[in-house]
Amino acid sequence: MKAAVLVFPGSNREGDVAQAIELVTGRRPQMVWHGDGNFEKVDLIVVPGGFAYGDYLRCGAMAAQSPVMAEVKKRAALGVPVLGICNGFQIVTEAGLLPGTLMRNSHLKFVCADVHLRVETSQSLFTNRYQAGQIIKVPVAHAEGNYFADADTMKRLEDRGQIAFRYCGPDGSIVDGRGNPNGSSSNIAGVFNDTKTVLGLMPHPENAVEPMFGGTDGKALFEGMVEALS
């Protein structure tokens, strides 16, 4: 699997996700600067976390207008998989690759903690190494992770199996918003596009790939992508 990791002014997790990809592929991904609208053919494009352009406007809104994102949108339309993590989730949503929007955390505070996620489907190239209903633990670090979509969009996401992960308690419960660190609608932590070739999620699986990080529950996401795309 050949991957590209985008880099914006203010990105701070591009090294982390590059390390995770190299761990499971044995190959360093191509690092692509945001101003580069032309980069080599790859099997996967990753939009990493950070604070692109300092989050001085609506998070991800400025980065979504970078030259590289025009190319990402073209390739996504052709079926090239795109993974957006944290700020990357915000960017791909602002770019129109995913439905909904990310708002300020409901408690208006930055949150940095390990959270539990319930895997909602294994039927995607990103989640094929998990089982539906499996509970995993990965870290979050964000101030704008409150996912929102209108009622019609939420119903469509549910009906079409486009919800990838939900925040939950250690036992998998989501009653009364249990385990939800940001007020996200329906405890949503990650969503797919219609074809499940684009995934956006707020938690950081790249920071849960080695025991020294405190857990390895995120590693299966990267292993699954390698299996699907190699």
C-alpha angles and dihedrals in degrees: 000000000000115000139185124208116201121223123204130180101277098023110141106170101055090100092050095052092042089054091050092051092048090049093060100033103033086227129103111233123236111263109219122197115225092242093058108098093177123055134154124280114278138175095228137024119204124197104198135208128266136093104296109204087356092287085268092147126031104322112271094002096110095041090052087066095053116120092246092060093060087059092044090054091051092050093044089054087056091052102262106150118246126196119195118190124193104312085017089059088053091048097050090046092051088048090057096247092119133032124248131027140259117239137182114294108270092242090050092232134114111253125207114173146108112274135188119240130195114217105229098191140009091197100103139076088249099050104031092111091058130069123235107261094023115143117222133176123224135152129261128200116177147111097204107047099118102124116209135177132162121264096262092051092047091052091049091050090051096044095047097043093244096141107099104179137007128198110245146161120271088269094051095257119146097176112140091003094298113186092009108140098186112025094259114176112264088357089284114176099166140010140192132220119244094279096039090237092116121056126183122185135166099214120082112241089171088068092056103057104099133045091238088063090060098260146013103219092115095056094080090063091060093040090052092053091051091050093049098043104036 
